[in-house]
Structures are given as C-alpha cells and as structure tokens.
Amino acid sequence: MSERRLNSGPGKVLLAVYVLFAISAGARALYQIATQFSVAPLAYLLSAFSAAVYILAAVAIGRRQRRLALVAVWIELVGVVGIGLFTLLAPQDFADDTVWTDFGIGYGLFPLILPILGLFWLFRSTD
C-alpha cells in the first residue's frame, strides 16, 4: 500500500482548488471593499475572511502541516454552515452575497462540499 501524502495525488487537486478559491474570493472581496464597502461591509469582510481561510488551508496543505490544515478546514466548514444558516434565517442582514451565502449557492454549493472533501482527505493522508 502506498503512502497517501497530504499534498500528493488527490491532495494536489485539493491544493489547487484551495488556491483557486483563495484567488477568487480574495479578488472579489478586495474589489468590493475597495469600490463599494459602504453597501455591505459585513458581507465583504466575510468574503475577505473566507479568502484568508482558503489561503491558510492551501499553505498548510502545500507545506504538509496537517494540524494547521485541519484547523483551517474546520473553520471553513463552520463558517460556510454558520453563514449559510444565518443568510437563510436573516437575509435582510446581508445587503450582498458572500462566498458562503446560502451555503455557497453562488458557487454551485462547492464552498459547502470543499471542506467535507478536505476533511476526508486530511484524515486519510499520512502526513
């Protein structure tokens, strides 16, 4: 049986997706904060926070730092579920969408699926 290194095989795909989400969420948040912050400051700051979490997860996976990756991915899962519930229960409190709004529906629910896949891989890899 071969070793399942944190950043090899499916881990490489996971790393690439985290980098992609970090860039996507980060660019969106930076643009929104720079151009229309007064419209929805909470939403835009939450998008920036999600980008930071994606960056943290990508760096941890890339450097094979399992504990840090687990922390980042658990924060991500709690964030997407918490913000998802909050935006369903109190949509009036969000003047604009975040990456995690409605469990990431704007991103095809992938923000909800990604941490589940991430945790699955982190628990199965050997690093």
MARROVO-43222 format. One record per atom (N, C-alpha, C): x, z, y; residue number from 0; residue in one letter; atom name. Coordinates in pm, 1 decimal. Layout:
<sevos>
+----------+----------+----------+-----+------+------+
:        u :        w :        v : seq : type : atom :
+----------+----------+----------+-----+------+------+
:        X :        Z :        Y : NUM :    A :   CA :
...
+----------+----------+----------+-----+------+------+
</sevos>
This chain:
<sevos>
+----------+----------+----------+-----+------+------+
:        u :        w :        v : seq : type : atom :
+----------+----------+----------+-----+------+------+
:     84.9 :      0.0 :   -118.7 :   0 :    M :    N :
:      0.0 :      0.0 :      0.0 :   0 :    M :   CA :
:     88.7 :      0.0 :    124.0 :   0 :    M :    C :
:     67.5 :    -91.8 :    213.6 :   1 :    S :    N :
:    149.2 :    -99.4 :    333.5 :   1 :    S :   CA :
:     99.7 :     -0.3 :    438.5 :   1 :    S :    C :
:    193.2 :     37.3 :    526.3 :   2 :    E :    N :
:    157.7 :    130.3 :    632.6 :   2 :    E :   CA :
:     69.2 :     61.3 :    735.4 :   2 :    E :    C :
:    -19.3 :    137.7 :    791.3 :   3 :    R :    N :
:   -105.9 :     87.5 :    898.6 :   3 :    R :   CA :
:    -56.2 :    147.6 :   1028.8 :   3 :    R :    C :
:     37.1 :     79.7 :   1092.3 :   4 :    R :    N :
:     93.9 :    128.0 :   1217.6 :   4 :    R :   CA :
:    -10.6 :    117.3 :   1327.4 :   4 :    R :    C :
:     -6.6 :    213.4 :   1417.4 :   5 :    L :    N :
:   -105.6 :    222.8 :   1524.9 :   5 :    L :   CA :
:   -115.9 :     94.4 :   1606.8 :   5 :    L :    C :
:     -2.0 :     32.2 :   1634.2 :   6 :    N :    N :
:     -3.7 :    -87.0 :   1719.5 :   6 :    N :   CA :
:     29.4 :   -215.2 :   1643.4 :   6 :    N :    C :
:     -6.1 :   -221.3 :   1516.0 :   7 :    S :    N :
:     15.9 :   -343.1 :   1438.7 :   7 :    S :   CA :
:   -114.7 :   -387.6 :   1374.1 :   7 :    S :    C :
:   -119.8 :   -511.3 :   1330.7 :   8 :    G :    N :
:   -241.5 :   -563.6 :   1267.1 :   8 :    G :   CA :
:   -361.0 :   -550.6 :   1359.5 :   8 :    G :    C :
:   -468.3 :   -487.6 :   1309.6 :   9 :    P :    N :
:   -586.4 :   -468.0 :   1393.8 :   9 :    P :   CA :
:   -555.4 :   -386.6 :   1519.7 :   9 :    P :    C :
:   -450.9 :   -305.5 :   1513.5 :  10 :    G :    N :
:   -410.0 :   -228.8 :   1631.2 :  10 :    G :   CA :
:   -366.2 :   -318.1 :   1745.4 :  10 :    G :    C :
:   -306.2 :   -433.2 :   1713.2 :  11 :    K :    N :
:   -267.0 :   -529.7 :   1816.5 :  11 :    K :   CA :
:   -390.6 :   -587.1 :   1885.8 :  11 :    K :    C :
:   -492.2 :   -615.9 :   1806.5 :  12 :    V :    N :
:   -616.4 :   -667.8 :   1863.8 :  12 :    V :   CA :
:   -680.5 :   -560.5 :   1952.7 :  12 :    V :    C :
:   -684.3 :   -438.7 :   1902.4 :  13 :    L :    N :
:   -739.4 :   -327.2 :   1979.2 :  13 :    L :   CA :
:   -662.2 :   -309.5 :   2109.7 :  13 :    L :    C :
:   -530.6 :   -313.5 :   2102.8 :  14 :    L :    N :
:   -447.0 :   -302.5 :   2221.7 :  14 :    L :   CA :
:   -479.4 :   -413.8 :   2321.5 :  14 :    L :    C :
:   -491.7 :   -536.4 :   2273.5 :  15 :    A :    N :
:   -522.6 :   -649.9 :   2361.4 :  15 :    A :   CA :
:   -658.4 :   -632.3 :   2428.6 :  15 :    A :    C :
:   -755.8 :   -583.3 :   2355.6 :  16 :    V :    N :
:   -889.7 :   -562.4 :   2413.0 :  16 :    V :   CA :
:   -884.7 :   -453.2 :   2518.9 :  16 :    V :    C :
:   -811.2 :   -345.3 :   2493.2 :  17 :    Y :    N :
:   -798.9 :   -239.5 :   2593.3 :  17 :    Y :   CA :
:   -729.8 :   -290.8 :   2719.3 :  17 :    Y :    C :
:   -627.0 :   -372.8 :   2703.1 :  18 :    V :    N :
:   -560.5 :   -431.6 :   2820.2 :  18 :    V :   CA :
:   -658.5 :   -520.9 :   2897.0 :  18 :    V :    C :
:   -733.0 :   -602.6 :   2824.8 :  19 :    L :    N :
:   -831.7 :   -690.1 :   2888.0 :  19 :    L :   CA :
:   -936.7 :   -609.2 :   2965.4 :  19 :    L :    C :
:   -988.4 :   -503.6 :   2903.7 :  20 :    F :    N :
:  -1087.8 :   -420.3 :   2970.7 :  20 :    F :   CA :
:  -1027.9 :   -346.0 :   3089.7 :  20 :    F :    C :
:   -902.7 :   -303.0 :   3078.4 :  21 :    A :    N :
:   -837.3 :   -235.6 :   3190.0 :  21 :    A :   CA :
:   -826.0 :   -329.8 :   3309.5 :  21 :    A :    C :
:   -785.5 :   -452.9 :   3283.0 :  22 :    I :    N :
:   -772.6 :   -551.6 :   3390.8 :  22 :    I :   CA :
:   -909.3 :   -584.8 :   3449.2 :  22 :    I :    C :
:  -1005.7 :   -610.6 :   3362.5 :  23 :    S :    N :
:  -1140.1 :   -647.7 :   3407.2 :  23 :    S :   CA :
:  -1205.5 :   -536.0 :   3488.2 :  23 :    S :    C :
:  -1209.6 :   -416.3 :   3431.8 :  24 :    A :    N :
:  -1273.2 :   -304.2 :   3501.6 :  24 :    A :   CA :
:  -1195.6 :   -266.3 :   3626.8 :  24 :    A :    C :
:  -1063.8 :   -270.1 :   3617.3 :  25 :    G :    N :
:   -981.3 :   -235.1 :   3732.8 :  25 :    G :   CA :
:   -996.5 :   -331.9 :   3848.6 :  25 :    G :    C :
:   -994.0 :   -461.1 :   3817.8 :  26 :    A :    N :
:  -1009.6 :   -561.8 :   3923.1 :  26 :    A :   CA :
:  -1147.3 :   -551.2 :   3987.7 :  26 :    A :    C :
:  -1248.9 :   -533.5 :   3905.0 :  27 :    R :    N :
:  -1385.0 :   -519.4 :   3957.4 :  27 :    R :   CA :
:  -1395.1 :   -397.1 :   4047.6 :  27 :    R :    C :
:  -1342.3 :   -284.3 :   4002.0 :  28 :    A :    N :
:  -1350.0 :   -160.6 :   4079.4 :  28 :    A :   CA :
:  -1271.0 :   -172.5 :   4210.3 :  28 :    A :    C :
:  -1151.3 :   -227.6 :   4203.1 :  29 :    L :    N :
:  -1071.3 :   -242.5 :   4325.6 :  29 :    L :   CA :
:  -1142.0 :   -329.4 :   4427.9 :  29 :    L :    C :
:  -1198.6 :   -440.0 :   4381.6 :  30 :    Y :    N :
:  -1271.1 :   -528.5 :   4472.6 :  30 :    Y :   CA :
:  -1391.3 :   -456.3 :   4534.3 :  30 :    Y :    C :
:  -1469.6 :   -388.3 :   4450.9 :  31 :    Q :    N :
:  -1588.8 :   -321.0 :   4501.2 :  31 :    Q :   CA :
:  -1553.3 :   -206.9 :   4595.7 :  31 :    Q :    C :
:  -1451.9 :   -132.4 :   4563.9 :  32 :    I :    N :
:  -1410.8 :    -21.5 :   4650.2 :  32 :    I :   CA :
:  -1357.8 :    -74.9 :   4782.7 :  32 :    I :    C :
:  -1282.8 :   -184.3 :   4778.0 :  33 :    A :    N :
:  -1224.2 :   -240.8 :   4899.7 :  33 :    A :   CA :
:  -1326.2 :   -309.8 :   4989.0 :  33 :    A :    C :
:  -1430.8 :   -367.5 :   4930.7 :  34 :    T :    N :
:  -1521.6 :   -450.4 :   5011.1 :  34 :    T :   CA :
:  -1659.9 :   -391.0 :   5035.0 :  34 :    T :    C :
:  -1706.5 :   -301.1 :   4947.8 :  35 :    Q :    N :
:  -1843.6 :   -252.7 :   4962.2 :  35 :    Q :   CA :
:  -1860.2 :   -108.3 :   4916.2 :  35 :    Q :    C :
:  -1759.1 :    -26.4 :   4937.2 :  36 :    F :    N :
:  -1759.5 :    110.5 :   4888.0 :  36 :    F :   CA :
:  -1882.3 :    188.5 :   4933.0 :  36 :    F :    C :
:  -1926.5 :    167.8 :   5053.9 :  37 :    S :    N :
:  -2040.1 :    245.1 :   5107.2 :  37 :    S :   CA :
:  -2172.1 :    211.8 :   5036.6 :  37 :    S :    C :
:  -2179.9 :    100.4 :   4968.3 :  38 :    V :    N :
:  -2302.6 :     61.0 :   4898.7 :  38 :    V :   CA :
:  -2329.7 :    151.1 :   4778.8 :  38 :    V :    C :
:  -2227.1 :    177.5 :   4699.1 :  39 :    A :    N :
:  -2245.1 :    256.2 :   4576.2 :  39 :    A :   CA :
:  -2114.7 :    326.9 :   4539.7 :  39 :    A :    C :
:  -2074.3 :    426.2 :   4618.3 :  40 :    P :    N :
:  -1944.2 :    489.5 :   4591.8 :  40 :    P :   CA :
:  -1933.1 :    551.6 :   4452.6 :  40 :    P :    C :
:  -2037.3 :    615.9 :   4404.7 :  41 :    L :    N :
:  -2031.5 :    677.8 :   4272.4 :  41 :    L :   CA :
:  -2007.6 :    572.9 :   4163.6 :  41 :    L :    C :
:  -2083.0 :    466.1 :   4167.9 :  42 :    A :    N :
:  -2069.0 :    360.5 :   4067.3 :  42 :    A :   CA :
:  -1929.4 :    299.4 :   4070.5 :  42 :    A :    C :
:  -1877.7 :    273.0 :   4188.1 :  43 :    Y :    N :
:  -1747.4 :    208.3 :   4198.2 :  43 :    Y :   CA :
:  -1634.3 :    301.7 :   4156.0 :  43 :    Y :    C :
:  -1646.2 :    429.3 :   4186.7 :  44 :    L :    N :
:  -1546.5 :    525.7 :   4142.6 :  44 :    L :   CA :
:  -1551.5 :    544.2 :   3990.5 :  44 :    L :    C :
:  -1671.3 :    540.8 :   3933.9 :  45 :    L :    N :
:  -1682.8 :    549.3 :   3788.2 :  45 :    L :   CA :
:  -1622.4 :    426.7 :   3720.4 :  45 :    L :    C :
:  -1637.7 :    310.4 :   3781.6 :  46 :    S :    N :
:  -1573.9 :    190.1 :   3726.2 :  46 :    S :   CA :
:  -1422.5 :    202.6 :   3733.1 :  46 :    S :    C :
:  -1371.0 :    258.7 :   3842.0 :  47 :    A :    N :
:  -1225.8 :    280.5 :   3853.2 :  47 :    A :   CA :
:  -1179.1 :    381.4 :   3748.3 :  47 :    A :    C :
:  -1259.1 :    485.5 :   3726.1 :  48 :    F :    N :
:  -1225.5 :    583.8 :   3623.6 :  48 :    F :   CA :
:  -1222.3 :    518.9 :   3485.6 :  48 :    F :    C :
:  -1319.7 :    434.8 :   3456.3 :  49 :    S :    N :
:  -1321.4 :    367.5 :   3326.0 :  49 :    S :   CA :
:  -1197.2 :    279.4 :   3309.9 :  49 :    S :    C :
:  -1156.6 :    212.8 :   3416.3 :  50 :    A :    N :
:  -1035.2 :    130.8 :   3409.9 :  50 :    A :   CA :
:   -913.3 :    217.8 :   3379.7 :  50 :    A :    C :
:   -905.6 :    334.6 :   3441.8 :  51 :    A :    N :
:   -794.0 :    426.0 :   3416.0 :  51 :    A :   CA :
:   -793.1 :    472.1 :   3269.8 :  51 :    A :    C :
:   -910.1 :    497.1 :   3214.9 :  52 :    V :    N :
:   -919.8 :    537.8 :   3074.4 :  52 :    V :   CA :
:   -874.5 :    423.9 :   2983.5 :  52 :    V :    C :
:   -915.3 :    301.4 :   3015.5 :  53 :    Y :    N :
:   -872.5 :    186.1 :   2936.0 :  53 :    Y :   CA :
:   -720.0 :    168.2 :   2942.9 :  53 :    Y :    C :
:   -662.8 :    188.3 :   3061.7 :  54 :    I :    N :
:   -517.3 :    178.2 :   3077.1 :  54 :    I :   CA :
:   -448.8 :    285.1 :   2991.9 :  54 :    I :    C :
:   -498.3 :    407.1 :   3000.7 :  55 :    L :    N :
:   -441.2 :    517.1 :   2923.9 :  55 :    L :   CA :
:   -446.4 :    487.7 :   2773.8 :  55 :    L :    C :
:   -559.2 :    439.3 :   2726.5 :  56 :    A :    N :
:   -572.9 :    406.2 :   2584.7 :  56 :    A :   CA :
:   -475.9 :    295.0 :   2545.8 :  56 :    A :    C :
:   -464.1 :    192.2 :   2629.2 :  57 :    A :    N :
:   -373.7 :     80.9 :   2598.7 :  57 :    A :   CA :
:   -228.9 :    127.8 :   2592.7 :  57 :    A :    C :
:   -187.3 :    206.1 :   2689.0 :  58 :    V :    N :
:    -49.4 :    256.1 :   2690.7 :  58 :    V :   CA :
:    -23.9 :    342.9 :   2567.8 :  58 :    V :    C :
:   -116.3 :    431.0 :   2536.3 :  59 :    A :    N :
:    -98.7 :    521.0 :   2421.5 :  59 :    A :   CA :
:    -91.1 :    443.6 :   2289.9 :  59 :    A :    C :
:   -177.2 :    344.5 :   2274.1 :  60 :    I :    N :
:   -173.3 :    263.7 :   2151.8 :  60 :    I :   CA :
:    -43.6 :    183.0 :   2146.4 :  60 :    I :    C :
:     -7.8 :    123.3 :   2258.6 :  61 :    G :    N :
:    114.3 :     43.6 :   2263.9 :  61 :    G :   CA :
:    238.7 :    124.6 :   2233.0 :  61 :    G :    C :
:    239.7 :    250.3 :   2274.7 :  62 :    R :    N :
:    356.0 :    337.3 :   2251.2 :  62 :    R :   CA :
:    342.2 :    421.9 :   2124.9 :  62 :    R :    C :
:    235.9 :    398.4 :   2050.0 :  63 :    R :    N :
:    209.2 :    469.0 :   1924.7 :  63 :    R :   CA :
:    199.3 :    620.5 :   1946.1 :  63 :    R :    C :
:    129.6 :    659.4 :   2051.8 :  64 :    Q :    N :
:    106.3 :    800.0 :   2082.4 :  64 :    Q :   CA :
:    -36.4 :    835.1 :   2041.2 :  64 :    Q :    C :
:    -51.0 :    868.4 :   1915.1 :  65 :    R :    N :
:   -182.9 :    890.0 :   1855.3 :  65 :    R :   CA :
:   -265.3 :    994.3 :   1930.5 :  65 :    R :    C :
:   -208.2 :   1110.0 :   1958.8 :  66 :    R :    N :
:   -286.0 :   1216.4 :   2024.6 :  66 :    R :   CA :
:   -339.2 :   1172.1 :   2159.7 :  66 :    R :    C :
:   -253.7 :   1110.2 :   2239.6 :  67 :    L :    N :
:   -296.9 :   1062.3 :   2370.3 :  67 :    L :   CA :
:   -403.2 :    954.2 :   2355.8 :  67 :    L :    C :
:   -385.3 :    866.2 :   2258.1 :  68 :    A :    N :
:   -485.0 :    761.6 :   2233.5 :  68 :    A :   CA :
:   -618.3 :    822.9 :   2193.1 :  68 :    A :    C :
:   -613.9 :    924.3 :   2108.1 :  69 :    L :    N :
:   -738.4 :    991.2 :   2067.2 :  69 :    L :   CA :
:   -808.7 :   1054.7 :   2186.3 :  69 :    L :    C :
:   -732.6 :   1120.8 :   2272.3 :  70 :    V :    N :
:   -792.2 :   1181.7 :   2391.7 :  70 :    V :   CA :
:   -858.0 :   1074.4 :   2477.5 :  70 :    V :    C :
:   -785.8 :    966.0 :   2502.4 :  71 :    A :    N :
:   -839.1 :    858.6 :   2587.1 :  71 :    A :   CA :
:   -965.5 :    796.9 :   2527.4 :  71 :    A :    C :
:   -963.9 :    770.2 :   2398.8 :  72 :    V :    N :
:  -1078.3 :    704.4 :   2335.5 :  72 :    V :   CA :
:  -1197.9 :    799.5 :   2326.6 :  72 :    V :    C :
:  -1174.3 :    928.7 :   2303.5 :  73 :    W :    N :
:  -1286.0 :   1025.5 :   2306.4 :  73 :    W :   CA :
:  -1344.9 :   1035.4 :   2447.1 :  73 :    W :    C :
:  -1259.2 :   1037.0 :   2549.9 :  74 :    I :    N :
:  -1309.4 :   1038.1 :   2688.7 :  74 :    I :   CA :
:  -1392.9 :    913.6 :   2713.1 :  74 :    I :    C :
:  -1344.1 :    801.7 :   2665.0 :  75 :    E :    N :
:  -1417.9 :    675.6 :   2679.8 :  75 :    E :   CA :
:  -1555.4 :    684.4 :   2613.8 :  75 :    E :    C :
:  -1560.6 :    733.1 :   2491.5 :  76 :    L :    N :
:  -1688.0 :    742.4 :   2420.2 :  76 :    L :   CA :
:  -1784.6 :    837.4 :   2490.8 :  76 :    L :    C :
:  -1736.0 :    953.3 :   2530.6 :  77 :    V :    N :
:  -1820.6 :   1048.9 :   2603.3 :  77 :    V :   CA :
:  -1866.4 :    987.8 :   2736.0 :  77 :    V :    C :
:  -1776.0 :    917.3 :   2802.5 :  78 :    G :    N :
:  -1810.6 :    854.5 :   2930.0 :  78 :    G :   CA :
:  -1917.5 :    748.0 :   2916.3 :  78 :    G :    C :
:  -1900.8 :    658.5 :   2821.0 :  79 :    V :    N :
:  -1997.9 :    549.9 :   2806.4 :  79 :    V :   CA :
:  -2133.8 :    602.8 :   2760.6 :  79 :    V :    C :
:  -2134.3 :    702.9 :   2674.2 :  80 :    V :    N :
:  -2261.9 :    760.2 :   2630.6 :  80 :    V :   CA :
:  -2324.6 :    840.8 :   2744.1 :  80 :    V :    C :
:  -2243.9 :    922.0 :   2812.6 :  81 :    G :    N :
:  -2295.7 :   1002.6 :   2922.3 :  81 :    G :   CA :
:  -2347.9 :    920.1 :   3038.1 :  81 :    G :    C :
:  -2267.9 :    824.8 :   3083.1 :  82 :    I :    N :
:  -2310.8 :    738.0 :   3193.3 :  82 :    I :   CA :
:  -2426.5 :    650.0 :   3148.0 :  82 :    I :    C :
:  -2421.0 :    604.0 :   3024.4 :  83 :    G :    N :
:  -2531.4 :    523.4 :   2970.9 :  83 :    G :   CA :
:  -2662.7 :    599.4 :   2975.1 :  83 :    G :    C :
:  -2661.5 :    723.4 :   2928.8 :  84 :    L :    N :
:  -2783.2 :    806.2 :   2933.2 :  84 :    L :   CA :
:  -2826.7 :    834.6 :   3076.6 :  84 :    L :    C :
:  -2729.9 :    868.8 :   3159.7 :  85 :    F :    N :
:  -2761.5 :    901.9 :   3298.8 :  85 :    F :   CA :
:  -2824.9 :    783.2 :   3371.0 :  85 :    F :    C :
:  -2773.1 :    663.2 :   3346.5 :  86 :    T :    N :
:  -2828.1 :    545.7 :   3415.4 :  86 :    T :   CA :
:  -2964.6 :    506.2 :   3361.1 :  86 :    T :    C :
:  -2994.0 :    544.7 :   3238.0 :  87 :    L :    N :
:  -3128.9 :    520.2 :   3185.4 :  87 :    L :   CA :
:  -3228.6 :    623.4 :   3237.6 :  87 :    L :    C :
:  -3183.9 :    748.4 :   3248.4 :  88 :    L :    N :
:  -3272.8 :    856.6 :   3290.2 :  88 :    L :   CA :
:  -3288.8 :    866.2 :   3441.5 :  88 :    L :    C :
:  -3187.8 :    826.2 :   3516.7 :  89 :    A :    N :
:  -3193.2 :    835.7 :   3663.4 :  89 :    A :   CA :
:  -3136.0 :    709.3 :   3727.7 :  89 :    A :    C :
:  -3196.9 :    594.4 :   3701.5 :  90 :    P :    N :
:  -3142.0 :    469.2 :   3754.2 :  90 :    P :   CA :
:  -3138.0 :    464.6 :   3906.9 :  90 :    P :    C :
:  -3223.3 :    541.4 :   3972.4 :  91 :    Q :    N :
:  -3225.7 :    542.4 :   4117.6 :  91 :    Q :   CA :
:  -3096.7 :    599.8 :   4177.2 :  91 :    Q :    C :
:  -3019.5 :    674.6 :   4097.5 :  92 :    D :    N :
:  -2895.6 :    733.2 :   4146.4 :  92 :    D :   CA :
:  -2778.5 :    635.5 :   4144.4 :  92 :    D :    C :
:  -2800.1 :    516.4 :   4089.0 :  93 :    F :    N :
:  -2695.1 :    416.1 :   4083.1 :  93 :    F :   CA :
:  -2738.9 :    291.9 :   4159.5 :  93 :    F :    C :
:  -2675.6 :    271.9 :   4273.8 :  94 :    A :    N :
:  -2709.6 :    155.8 :   4356.4 :  94 :    A :   CA :
:  -2650.0 :     26.7 :   4300.0 :  94 :    A :    C :
:  -2554.3 :     38.9 :   4210.0 :  95 :    D :    N :
:  -2492.0 :    -77.9 :   4148.4 :  95 :    D :   CA :
:  -2443.7 :    -38.5 :   4008.7 :  95 :    D :    C :
:  -2413.3 :   -137.0 :   3928.4 :  96 :    D :    N :
:  -2371.5 :   -111.9 :   3790.7 :  96 :    D :   CA :
:  -2225.7 :    -68.4 :   3782.2 :  96 :    D :    C :
:  -2194.9 :      2.4 :   3674.7 :  97 :    T :    N :
:  -2057.9 :     34.0 :   3637.4 :  97 :    T :   CA :
:  -2030.7 :    -36.2 :   3504.7 :  97 :    T :    C :
:  -1909.0 :    -25.6 :   3457.5 :  98 :    V :    N :
:  -1874.9 :    -82.7 :   3326.9 :  98 :    V :   CA :
:  -1958.3 :    -14.8 :   3218.2 :  98 :    V :    C :
:  -1987.6 :    114.1 :   3237.5 :  99 :    W :    N :
:  -2056.4 :    192.1 :   3135.5 :  99 :    W :   CA :
:  -2206.3 :    205.0 :   3160.4 :  99 :    W :    C :
:  -2260.9 :    141.4 :   3263.6 : 100 :    T :    N :
:  -2404.3 :    146.7 :   3291.2 : 100 :    T :   CA :
:  -2483.1 :     95.6 :   3171.6 : 100 :    T :    C :
:  -2589.2 :    167.7 :   3137.7 : 101 :    D :    N :
:  -2675.5 :    128.6 :   3025.9 : 101 :    D :   CA :
:  -2593.8 :    100.0 :   2899.5 : 101 :    D :    C :
:  -2494.6 :    184.5 :   2876.4 : 102 :    F :    N :
:  -2407.9 :    174.4 :   2758.2 : 102 :    F :   CA :
:  -2325.7 :     45.4 :   2756.0 : 102 :    F :    C :
:  -2299.3 :    -10.4 :   2872.6 : 103 :    G :    N :
:  -2217.5 :   -131.6 :   2879.3 : 103 :    G :   CA :
:  -2294.0 :   -258.8 :   2852.6 : 103 :    G :    C :
:  -2423.5 :   -258.7 :   2879.8 : 104 :    I :    N :
:  -2506.9 :   -376.7 :   2851.8 : 104 :    I :   CA :
:  -2456.0 :   -501.3 :   2925.1 : 104 :    I :    C :
:  -2400.1 :   -480.9 :   3043.9 : 105 :    G :    N :
:  -2347.3 :   -593.8 :   3120.6 : 105 :    G :   CA :
:  -2225.9 :   -658.6 :   3055.4 : 105 :    G :    C :
:  -2166.2 :   -586.4 :   2963.1 : 106 :    Y :    N :
:  -2050.7 :   -636.5 :   2888.5 : 106 :    Y :   CA :
:  -2085.9 :   -655.6 :   2741.2 : 106 :    Y :    C :
:  -2212.5 :   -678.4 :   2713.0 : 107 :    G :    N :
:  -2256.7 :   -703.4 :   2576.6 : 107 :    G :   CA :
:  -2248.4 :   -581.4 :   2486.1 : 107 :    G :    C :
:  -2263.0 :   -463.4 :   2542.9 : 108 :    L :    N :
:  -2252.7 :   -334.8 :   2472.2 : 108 :    L :   CA :
:  -2113.5 :   -309.8 :   2414.1 : 108 :    L :    C :
:  -2019.6 :   -394.7 :   2447.5 : 109 :    F :    N :
:  -1885.1 :   -376.9 :   2394.3 : 109 :    F :   CA :
:  -1821.0 :   -246.2 :   2439.7 : 109 :    F :    C :
:  -1848.3 :   -197.4 :   2563.6 : 110 :    P :    N :
:  -1794.1 :    -66.2 :   2600.8 : 110 :    P :   CA :
:  -1841.9 :     47.6 :   2511.1 : 110 :    P :    C :
:  -1955.3 :     32.1 :   2446.1 : 111 :    L :    N :
:  -2003.3 :    132.7 :   2351.6 : 111 :    L :   CA :
:  -1939.1 :    113.9 :   2213.9 : 111 :    L :    C :
:  -1919.2 :     -9.7 :   2174.7 : 112 :    I :    N :
:  -1862.4 :    -40.9 :   2043.7 : 112 :    I :   CA :
:  -1711.8 :    -15.0 :   2039.9 : 112 :    I :    C :
:  -1642.7 :    -43.4 :   2149.9 : 113 :    L :    N :
:  -1496.6 :    -33.6 :   2153.7 : 113 :    L :   CA :
:  -1443.6 :    105.1 :   2116.4 : 113 :    L :    C :
:  -1494.4 :    214.1 :   2174.2 : 114 :    P :    N :
:  -1437.4 :    343.6 :   2134.1 : 114 :    P :   CA :
:  -1466.6 :    379.8 :   1989.0 : 114 :    P :    C :
:  -1576.8 :    333.3 :   1935.1 : 115 :    I :    N :
:  -1607.0 :    358.7 :   1793.8 : 115 :    I :   CA :
:  -1504.6 :    286.8 :   1705.9 : 115 :    I :    C :
:  -1477.7 :    160.7 :   1737.7 : 116 :    L :    N :
:  -1375.0 :     86.4 :   1665.0 : 116 :    L :   CA :
:  -1237.6 :    150.4 :   1685.9 : 116 :    L :    C :
:  -1212.3 :    193.9 :   1809.2 : 117 :    G :    N :
:  -1085.1 :    258.0 :   1840.0 : 117 :    G :   CA :
:  -1063.5 :    384.4 :   1759.0 : 117 :    G :    C :
:  -1165.3 :    469.1 :   1753.0 : 118 :    L :    N :
:  -1153.3 :    592.4 :   1675.1 : 118 :    L :   CA :
:  -1135.1 :    561.6 :   1526.6 : 118 :    L :    C :
:  -1208.9 :    464.1 :   1478.2 : 119 :    F :    N :
:  -1195.3 :    423.1 :   1338.1 : 119 :    F :   CA :
:  -1050.7 :    384.3 :   1308.5 : 119 :    F :    C :
:   -993.0 :    300.7 :   1394.6 : 120 :    W :    N :
:   -855.6 :    257.0 :   1372.2 : 120 :    W :   CA :
:   -756.9 :    372.4 :   1387.9 : 120 :    W :    C :
:   -776.3 :    456.5 :   1487.2 : 121 :    L :    N :
:   -683.4 :    567.8 :   1509.7 : 121 :    L :   CA :
:   -680.7 :    663.8 :   1390.2 : 121 :    L :    C :
:   -794.6 :    683.9 :   1326.8 : 122 :    F :    N :
:   -798.6 :    772.4 :   1211.5 : 122 :    F :   CA :
:   -743.7 :    707.0 :   1084.7 : 122 :    F :    C :
:   -738.7 :    575.2 :   1082.7 : 123 :    R :    N :
:   -690.4 :    504.8 :    962.8 : 123 :    R :   CA :
:   -541.6 :    465.9 :    970.6 : 123 :    R :    C :
:   -485.4 :    464.6 :   1087.3 : 124 :    S :    N :
:   -344.5 :    423.3 :   1101.2 : 124 :    S :   CA :
:   -252.0 :    540.4 :   1069.3 : 124 :    S :    C :
:   -123.2 :    509.0 :   1050.4 : 125 :    T :    N :
:    -28.5 :    610.0 :   1002.8 : 125 :    T :   CA :
:     55.2 :    675.2 :   1109.7 : 125 :    T :    C :
:     61.1 :    623.7 :   1228.2 : 126 :    D :    N :
:    148.2 :    681.2 :   1333.2 : 126 :    D :   CA :
:    100.6 :    817.5 :   1375.2 : 126 :    D :    C :
+----------+----------+----------+-----+------+------+
</sevos>
